[in-house]
């Protein structure tokens, strides 16, 4: 794992027969990902990103609060 100002390279993962990937241990530790956690898969034409659903929901809640003021 390489780190530069909060940016990481965890290495290469392979997609299995069922489309599954294994999230590297260092990434799971840094982002506190545990078995059973729900992750949201986001993407555009450049790539994909995973985010824990509770973090995404928290951001949406803050935006919605701002709109109601």
C-alpha distances in whole Angstrom, upper triangle without the diagonal:
4,7,10,13,12,10,7,5,5,7,11,13,17,20,22,26,26,24,21,18,15,13,10,10,8,9,12,12,11,14,16,17,19,22,24,23,24,21,23,22,23,23,25,26,22,20,19,18,18,19,21,24,25,23,25,28,28,28,31,33,32,33,36,37,38,40,42,43
4,7,10,10,8,5,5,7,9,13,16,19,22,25,29,29,26,24,20,18,16,13,14,11,11,15,15,13,15,18,19,22,24,27,25,26,23,24,23,23,23,25,25,22,20,20,18,19,20,22,26,26,24,25,29,28,28,31,33,32,33,36,37,37,39,42,42
4,7,6,5,5,7,9,12,15,18,22,24,27,31,31,28,25,22,20,17,15,15,11,12,15,14,12,14,17,19,22,25,27,24,25,23,24,23,23,23,24,25,22,20,20,18,18,19,21,24,25,22,24,27,26,25,28,30,29,30,34,34,34,36,39,39
4,6,5,7,9,12,15,18,21,24,27,30,33,33,30,28,24,23,20,18,19,15,15,18,17,14,16,19,21,24,27,29,27,27,24,25,24,23,23,24,25,21,20,20,18,20,20,22,25,26,23,24,27,26,25,28,30,29,29,33,34,33,35,38,38
4,6,9,12,15,17,21,23,26,28,32,35,35,31,29,26,25,21,20,20,16,15,18,17,14,15,19,21,24,28,29,26,26,24,24,24,23,23,24,25,22,21,21,18,19,19,21,24,24,21,22,25,24,22,26,28,26,27,30,31,30,32,35,35
4,7,10,12,16,19,20,24,26,29,32,32,28,26,23,21,18,17,17,13,12,15,14,10,12,15,17,21,24,25,22,23,20,21,21,20,21,22,24,21,19,18,16,16,16,17,21,20,17,19,22,21,20,23,25,23,25,28,28,28,30,33,33
4,7,10,13,15,17,21,23,26,30,29,26,24,21,19,16,15,16,13,11,14,15,11,12,16,17,21,24,25,22,22,19,20,19,18,18,20,21,18,16,16,13,14,15,17,20,21,18,19,23,22,20,24,26,25,25,29,30,29,31,34,35
4,6,9,12,14,18,20,23,27,27,23,21,18,16,13,12,13,10,9,12,13,10,11,15,16,19,22,23,21,21,18,19,18,18,18,20,21,18,16,15,13,14,15,17,21,22,19,20,24,23,22,25,28,27,28,31,32,32,34,36,37
4,6,9,11,15,18,21,24,24,21,19,16,15,12,10,12,10,9,13,14,12,13,17,17,20,22,24,22,22,19,20,18,18,18,20,20,17,15,15,13,14,16,19,22,24,21,22,26,26,25,27,30,30,30,33,35,34,36,39,40
4,7,9,13,15,18,22,22,19,17,13,11,9,7,9,7,7,10,12,11,12,15,14,17,19,21,20,20,18,19,18,19,19,21,22,19,16,15,13,14,16,18,21,23,21,22,25,26,25,28,30,30,31,34,35,36,37,40,41
4,7,10,13,16,20,21,18,16,12,11,10,8,11,10,10,13,15,14,16,18,17,19,21,23,22,22,19,21,19,20,19,21,21,18,16,15,15,15,18,20,23,25,24,25,28,29,28,30,33,33,34,36,38,38,40,43,44
4,7,10,13,16,18,15,13,10,10,10,9,12,13,12,15,17,17,17,20,18,20,21,23,22,22,19,20,18,19,18,20,20,17,14,14,14,15,18,20,24,26,25,25,28,30,29,31,34,34,34,37,39,39,40,43,45
4,7,9,13,14,12,10,6,7,8,8,12,13,12,13,16,17,17,19,16,18,18,20,19,19,17,18,16,18,17,20,20,18,14,13,14,14,17,19,22,24,24,24,27,29,28,30,33,33,34,36,38,39,40,42,44
4,6,10,11,9,8,6,8,10,11,15,16,15,16,20,20,20,21,19,20,19,21,21,20,18,19,17,19,18,20,20,18,15,15,16,16,19,21,23,26,26,26,29,31,30,31,34,36,36,38,40,41,41,44,46
4,7,8,5,5,5,8,11,13,16,18,17,17,21,22,21,22,19,20,18,19,19,19,17,17,15,17,17,19,19,18,15,14,15,15,19,20,22,25,25,25,27,30,30,30,33,35,35,36,39,40,40,43,45
4,5,5,5,6,9,12,14,17,20,19,19,22,24,23,23,20,20,18,19,20,19,18,19,17,20,20,22,22,22,19,17,18,18,21,22,24,27,27,27,29,32,32,32,35,37,37,38,41,42,42,45,47
4,6,7,10,12,16,18,21,24,22,22,26,27,26,26,23,23,20,21,22,21,20,21,19,22,21,24,24,24,21,19,21,20,23,24,25,29,30,29,31,34,34,34,37,39,39,40,43,44,44,46,49
4,6,9,12,15,18,21,23,22,21,25,26,24,25,21,21,18,18,19,18,17,18,17,19,20,22,23,23,20,18,19,18,21,22,22,26,27,26,28,31,31,31,34,36,36,37,40,41,41,43,46
4,7,10,13,16,19,21,19,19,23,24,22,23,19,20,18,18,18,17,15,16,13,16,16,19,19,19,16,14,16,15,18,19,20,24,24,23,26,28,28,29,31,33,33,34,37,38,38,41,43
4,7,10,13,15,18,16,16,19,21,19,19,16,16,14,15,15,14,13,14,13,16,17,20,21,20,17,14,15,13,16,17,18,22,22,22,24,27,27,28,30,32,32,33,36,37,38,40,42
4,6,9,12,15,13,13,16,18,16,17,14,15,14,15,15,14,13,14,13,15,16,19,20,19,15,13,13,12,15,16,18,21,21,21,24,26,26,27,30,31,32,33,36,37,37,40,42
4,6,9,11,10,10,13,15,14,15,12,12,11,14,14,14,13,15,14,17,18,21,23,21,17,15,14,13,15,15,18,21,21,21,24,26,26,28,30,31,32,34,36,37,38,40,42
4,6,8,7,7,10,11,11,12,9,10,11,13,12,13,11,14,13,16,17,20,22,20,16,14,12,10,12,13,16,18,18,19,22,23,23,25,27,28,29,31,33,34,36,38,39
4,6,5,6,9,10,11,12,10,12,13,16,15,16,15,17,16,19,20,23,24,22,18,16,14,13,15,15,19,21,20,21,24,25,25,28,30,30,31,34,35,36,38,40,41
4,5,5,6,9,10,10,9,10,12,15,15,17,16,19,19,21,23,26,27,25,22,19,17,15,16,16,19,20,20,22,25,25,26,28,30,31,32,34,35,37,38,40,42
4,5,5,6,9,10,10,12,14,17,16,18,17,19,19,21,22,25,27,24,21,19,16,15,16,16,20,20,19,21,24,24,25,27,29,29,31,33,34,35,37,39,40
4,5,5,6,8,8,11,13,16,14,15,13,16,16,17,19,22,24,21,18,16,13,11,12,12,16,17,16,18,21,21,21,24,26,26,27,30,31,32,34,36,37
4,6,5,5,5,7,10,12,11,13,12,15,16,18,20,23,25,23,20,17,14,12,12,11,15,15,15,17,20,20,21,23,25,26,27,29,30,32,34,35,37
4,6,5,7,9,12,15,13,15,15,18,19,21,23,26,28,26,23,20,17,15,14,13,17,17,16,19,21,21,22,25,26,26,28,30,31,32,35,36,37
4,6,8,11,14,17,14,16,15,17,18,19,21,24,27,24,21,19,15,13,13,12,16,16,14,17,20,19,20,23,24,24,26,28,29,30,32,34,35
4,6,9,13,14,11,13,11,14,15,16,19,22,25,22,19,17,13,11,9,9,12,12,11,13,16,16,16,19,21,21,23,25,26,27,29,31,32
4,6,10,12,9,12,12,15,17,19,22,25,28,26,22,19,16,13,11,9,13,12,12,15,17,16,18,20,21,22,24,26,27,28,30,32,33
4,7,9,6,9,9,12,14,17,20,23,26,24,21,17,14,11,10,8,11,12,12,14,16,17,18,20,21,23,25,26,27,29,31,32,34
4,6,6,9,11,14,16,19,22,26,29,27,24,20,17,14,13,10,13,13,14,17,18,19,21,22,23,25,27,28,29,31,33,34,36
4,6,9,11,15,16,20,23,26,29,28,24,21,18,15,14,12,14,15,17,18,19,21,23,24,25,27,29,30,31,33,35,36,38
4,6,9,13,15,19,22,26,28,28,24,21,18,15,14,11,12,13,15,17,17,19,21,22,23,25,27,27,29,31,32,33,36
4,6,10,13,16,19,23,26,25,22,18,15,12,10,7,8,9,12,13,14,15,18,19,19,22,23,24,26,28,29,30,32
4,7,10,13,16,20,23,23,20,16,13,10,9,6,6,8,11,11,12,14,16,16,18,20,21,22,24,26,27,28,30
4,6,10,13,17,20,19,16,12,10,6,5,4,5,9,10,9,11,14,14,15,17,19,20,21,23,25,26,27,30
4,6,10,14,17,17,14,10,8,6,5,6,6,9,10,8,10,13,13,13,16,18,18,19,22,23,23,25,28
4,7,10,14,14,10,7,6,5,7,9,9,13,13,11,13,16,15,16,19,20,20,21,24,25,25,28,30
4,7,11,11,9,6,5,6,8,11,11,14,13,11,14,16,14,14,18,19,18,20,23,23,23,26,28
4,7,7,6,4,6,9,11,14,15,18,17,14,17,19,17,17,21,22,20,22,25,25,25,28,30
4,5,6,7,9,12,14,18,18,21,19,17,20,22,19,19,23,23,22,24,27,26,26,29,31
4,6,9,12,15,18,21,22,25,23,21,24,26,23,23,27,27,25,27,30,30,29,33,34
4,7,10,14,17,20,21,24,22,20,24,25,23,23,27,27,25,28,31,30,30,33,35
4,7,11,14,17,19,22,20,18,21,23,21,22,26,26,25,27,30,29,30,33,35
4,7,10,14,15,18,17,15,18,20,19,19,23,24,23,25,28,28,28,31,33
4,7,10,12,15,13,12,16,17,16,17,20,21,20,23,25,25,26,29,31
4,7,9,12,11,10,13,15,15,16,19,20,20,22,24,25,26,28,30
4,6,8,7,7,10,12,11,13,15,17,17,19,21,22,23,25,27
4,6,5,7,9,10,11,13,15,16,17,19,20,22,23,25,27
4,5,5,6,8,10,10,12,14,15,16,18,20,21,22,25
4,5,5,6,9,10,10,12,14,15,16,18,20,21,23
4,5,5,6,9,10,11,13,14,16,17,19,20,22
4,5,5,6,9,10,11,12,14,16,17,19,21
4,5,5,6,9,10,10,12,14,15,17,19
4,5,5,6,9,10,11,13,15,16,17
4,5,5,6,9,10,11,13,15,16
4,5,5,6,9,10,11,13,15
4,5,5,6,9,10,11,13
4,5,5,6,9,10,11
4,5,5,6,9,10
4,5,5,6,9
4,5,5,7
4,6,6
4,6
4
